[in-house]
Amino acid sequence: MTEQDCLFCKIVSGEVPADVVRETDRTIAFRDINPQAPTHVLVIPRDHHPTAAALAAEDGDLLAEVVRAAHEVAVAEGIEETGYRVVFNTGPGAGQTVFHVHAHVLGGRGLGWPPG
């Protein structure tokens, strides 16, 4: 399932280039073009789902794969031991700007609380 005008669907198809750091048959992870931390990688499902809520309702197993991939990115990036954050912005009020569900994996510096 893809959306014709979705930036992340175009990354999945190879139409738009990305700095890919990890791929599985159902997920892809690539570096954010506007990093907010030394490590800032986005993990997305290859299939189009607009939000984390939609993905949870439609395919909980795939949501679990996205979270597992986020952890594997953290391990590969060397931030597992020092700590990392996984963030899903869901909806415009939460700052979601691309409506293809994506997990932000952030680390490599102290991450204050509360965020934003």
C-alpha positions in Angstrom: 0.0 0.0 0.0 1.5 3.4 -1.0 0.3 6.9 -1.4 1.2 8.6 -4.7 2.3 11.9 -3.1 3.9 10.5 0.1 7.5 11.5 0.5 8.3 8.4 2.6 6.6 6.1 0.0 8.9 7.6 -2.6 11.9 6.8 -0.4 10.7 3.2 -0.1 10.3 2.9 -3.8 13.7 4.5 -4.5 12.2 7.5 -6.3 13.7 9.8 -3.6 17.2 9.1 -2.3 17.8 8.6 1.4 20.8 7.7 3.6 19.5 4.2 4.5 21.0 2.6 7.6 18.9 -0.5 7.9 16.3 -2.5 5.9 14.1 -5.5 6.4 11.4 -6.8 4.2 8.8 -4.7 6.1 10.8 -1.7 7.4 13.4 0.8 6.3 15.5 3.2 8.4 17.2 6.3 7.2 18.9 9.4 8.6 16.7 12.4 9.2 17.6 15.3 6.9 17.2 17.8 9.7 18.8 16.0 12.7 17.9 17.1 16.2 20.6 14.9 17.8 23.9 13.4 16.8 22.0 10.2 16.0 18.6 10.9 14.4 17.2 8.1 12.3 13.6 7.6 11.1 12.2 4.1 11.0 9.2 3.5 8.8 7.1 0.6 7.6 7.3 0.0 3.9 3.5 0.0 3.7 1.8 3.3 4.0 0.0 4.0 7.3 -0.6 7.7 8.1 -0.1 7.6 11.9 1.0 5.4 14.7 -2.6 5.1 15.8 -3.7 3.9 12.4 -0.9 1.4 12.3 -1.7 0.1 15.8 -5.4 -0.4 14.7 -4.5 -2.0 11.4 -1.4 -4.1 12.0 0.0 -4.3 15.5 2.6 -6.8 14.5 4.1 -4.3 12.0 4.1 -1.6 14.7 6.1 -4.1 16.9 8.5 -4.6 14.0 9.0 -0.8 13.7 9.8 -0.6 17.4 12.2 -3.6 17.1 13.9 -2.0 14.2 14.3 1.2 16.2 16.1 -0.7 18.9 18.3 -2.4 16.3 19.2 1.0 14.9 20.2 2.2 18.4 22.4 -0.8 18.8 24.1 -0.4 15.4 24.5 3.4 16.1 26.2 2.7 19.4 23.7 4.6 21.5 22.0 1.6 23.3 24.2 1.8 26.4 24.1 5.6 26.9 20.3 5.8 26.1 18.1 6.8 23.3 14.6 8.0 22.7 12.0 6.6 20.3 9.3 9.1 19.4 6.1 8.8 17.3 4.5 12.2 16.5 0.9 11.4 15.8 -1.1 14.2 14.2 -0.4 17.8 13.4 -0.8 19.0 17.0 2.1 16.7 18.0 4.3 18.0 15.2 3.8 15.2 12.6 4.5 16.8 9.2 4.8 13.6 7.0 1.7 11.5 7.2 3.4 8.1 6.9 4.0 6.7 10.3 7.6 7.0 11.4 9.6 6.5 14.6 12.4 9.0 15.4 15.4 7.3 17.0 17.3 10.0 18.8 20.5 9.8 20.8 24.2 10.7 21.2 23.5 13.6 23.6 21.5 14.3 26.7 17.8 14.5 26.0 15.9 16.7 28.5 12.5 16.1 29.9 9.9 17.3 29.2 10.6 17.4 25.4 9.6 20.4 23.3 
